Amino acid sequence: MHIDEAIRSRRAIKGYDAGFTLSREEKNELLQLALLAPTAFNLQHVRLVEVSDPALRQQIREVGWGQAQMTDAAMLVVVCAQLDSWEKNVSRVWDGAPVEVRQFMAGAIDNYYRDKPQVQRDETMRSCGLVAQTLMLAARGKGLDSCPMDGFDFDAVAKLINLPDNHVIGLMVAVGKKAIEAKPRIGKLPFDEVVIRDRF
Ligand SMILES: Cc1cc2nc3c(=O)[nH]c(=O)nc-3n(C[C@H](O)[C@H](O)[C@H](O)COP(=O)(O)O)c2cc1C
């Protein structure tokens, strides 16, 4: 599928064929594609919790507004991120670069994030969004459907997946085969209102 068509035909699908499954290999391929999304300073903040345990899926649904996508889609991914990746993973993600590059990046990263909790959190949310969208487009490219979700109790889901203290949840993404068509796109704001030339 051409990328334009994948973008145009991706819709937030709410109803899934619960009998449709994806193999571990198929899921891994989608997750690997998603993880090719860009991250600031190559920090790779995102952690993908792929929830395949049906009982856990049910518990997530119970704290997720009862949304059927959470149990019925072939794959459910909680897109999380490590808040202190900027401090913990610098040497690993720049491993292999020339020493002067590594030193420069270490300084730049430290300067960008240290003592700036808002920046640290904002960055994880950017990364989660980009990974989630990449996952959804990768899925669409394979003829699959998806739904991004933040309609759930974040604290309750964090408990259910044993989210470590230094991690946050960005959103969830369900991927599967649609059983219910999306309604026609509605209420699109005018292009000229949402595209600003040069300055607001
Ligand atoms: C951050 C985010 C959270 C969302 N949460 C939910 C959700 O909890 N449940 C749901 O059915 N759709 C959810 N959506 C999907 C939106 O409702 C949907 O993307 C929007 O209505 C536009 O429709 P489209 O994606 O089909 O173009 C969410 C979308 C985003 C980006």
The ligand as a Tripos MOL2 file, in Angstrom:
@<TRIPOS>MOLECULE
LIG
   31    33     1     0     0
SMALL
NO_CHARGES

@<TRIPOS>ATOM
      1 C1         -4.5650   10.7100   21.9800 C.3       1 LIG1
      2 C2         -5.8020   10.0620   21.4190 C.ar      1 LIG1
      3 C3         -6.6620    9.4060   22.2700 C.ar      1 LIG1
      4 C4         -7.7940    8.7690   21.7670 C.ar      1 LIG1
      5 N1         -8.5640    8.0230   22.6120 N.ar      1 LIG1
      6 C5         -9.5590    7.2800   22.1090 C.ar      1 LIG1
      7 C6        -10.2510    6.3680   22.9230 C.ar      1 LIG1
      8 O1         -9.9930    6.2160   24.1090 O.2       1 LIG1
      9 N2        -11.2260    5.6230   22.3580 N.ar      1 LIG1
     10 C7        -11.5430    5.7270   21.0340 C.ar      1 LIG1
     11 O2        -12.4400    5.0080   20.5730 O.2       1 LIG1
     12 N3        -10.9070    6.5860   20.2250 N.ar      1 LIG1
     13 C8         -9.9030    7.3490   20.7200 C.ar      1 LIG1
     14 N4         -9.1950    8.1830   19.8980 N.ar      1 LIG1
     15 C9         -9.5250    8.2410   18.4830 C.3       1 LIG1
     16 C10       -10.1810    9.5560   18.0890 C.3       1 LIG1
     17 O3        -11.4890    9.6100   18.5690 O.3       1 LIG1
     18 C11       -10.1230    9.6510   16.5490 C.3       1 LIG1
     19 O4         -8.7850    9.5980   16.1370 O.3       1 LIG1
     20 C12       -10.7620   10.9340   16.0400 C.3       1 LIG1
     21 O5        -12.1400   10.9630   16.3330 O.3       1 LIG1
     22 C13       -10.5820   11.1000   14.5340 C.3       1 LIG1
     23 O6        -11.0330    9.9670   13.8380 O.3       1 LIG1
     24 P1        -10.0730    9.1820   12.8190 P.3       1 LIG1
     25 O7         -8.8170    8.8130   13.5790 O.co2     1 LIG1
     26 O8        -10.8570    7.9890   12.3900 O.co2     1 LIG1
     27 O9         -9.7730   10.1080   11.6930 O.co2     1 LIG1
     28 C14        -8.0940    8.8460   20.3870 C.ar      1 LIG1
     29 C15        -7.2330    9.5490   19.5450 C.ar      1 LIG1
     30 C16        -6.0960   10.1350   20.0430 C.ar      1 LIG1
     31 C17        -5.1500   10.8280   19.1060 C.3       1 LIG1
@<TRIPOS>BOND
     1     1     2 1
     2     2     3 ar
     3     2    30 ar
     4     3     4 ar
     5     4     5 ar
     6     4    28 ar
     7     5     6 ar
     8     6     7 ar
     9     6    13 1
    10     7     8 2
    11     7     9 ar
    12     9    10 ar
    13    10    11 2
    14    10    12 ar
    15    12    13 ar
    16    13    14 ar
    17    14    15 1
    18    14    28 ar
    19    15    16 1
    20    16    17 1
    21    16    18 1
    22    18    19 1
    23    18    20 1
    24    20    21 1
    25    20    22 1
    26    22    23 1
    27    23    24 1
    28    24    25 2
    29    24    26 1
    30    24    27 1
    31    28    29 ar
    32    29    30 ar
    33    30    31 1
@<TRIPOS>SUBSTRUCTURE
     1 LIG1         1 GROUP 0 **** ****
